[in-house]
Amino acid sequence: MDIASGIVVYVLLWWLVFFMALPIGVRVPDVQDAGHASSAPANPLIVKKLIAATLIAAVLWCVAWGLIEADLYSFRESVKGPF
């Protein structure tokens, strides 16, 4: 995997993990402030979720890199197209 492909894979993994982590631990406040959405979380814990997404995506990227570099499965040979 070259550098550009590695960056693209990491960014995609990071966003997927981040969006999966967003609803974890979200609580709606008992008292709603005027002008706020009724579903707005009281404490979204964004920094913890950013750090968790970064670490989990790094581990998943290492697994993906290892599988690609080990050549256990060839993605290029599995696609049989008209070209």
N, C-alpha and C positions, 0 to 999 in steps of 0.2 A: 504494500500500500504506500503510495507516495504521500508527500506532506499535504497537498491540497485535499486529497481524498480523506486522509486522516482527520483533518480539521472539519471537513463537512460531516463526517460520521460523528465526531465528537459533539458538534453543535446540534445535530439532530437528536442525538441521545440526550443531551443536556435539556433541550426544550421538552422532550417527551417526559423525562423524569421530573422536571420542574412542574409541568402541568398536572402530573399525577400527584405531586406532593402538596399542591395548593389547598385542596379541601381537607387535608389532615389537621386535626386539632382546632378547627374553626368553630367558634361559639358566637352566637348572636347575643348582643347585650340585652338585658332585661328592660332597660329604659332607653327608648329611642330618642335621639336628638332631632329637633326640627330641621328638615332639609336633608336628612340622611336617608339612604335606602334602608328598608326594614331588614334586608338580608346582609347588610354590611357587618363584617366581623368586628368583634371588640378588640382583639389583638391577633393580627394575621400571622405573626412570627415569620415575616418575610426573610430576615437575615438567616435564620436557622434553615429555612427551606432552600435558600440560595446555596448555602454551604453544603447541605445534604445532597442537593441536585448535582453540585460540582463533584463531590466525592463518589457518588453512585455512578454518575456518567463516566468518570475516569475508570472505575472498575469495569464497567460494561465495555468501554472502549478497549481496554486491555484484553478482554475476552475476545472481542471481535477481531482485534489485530492479531491475536494468537491464532485464531481459527483461519484467518485469511493467509497469514504467513506460513502456517503449517501445511497449507494446501490440502487439507482434509476433504474439502468439497470445492469443486471448481464451479464458480458461478458463471463463468464464460462458456463452459461446455454444456451447462444445463439448459441454456436458452438456445433453442433451435428456431431461428427465424428465417425469413425469406432471403436475407442478405448473407 
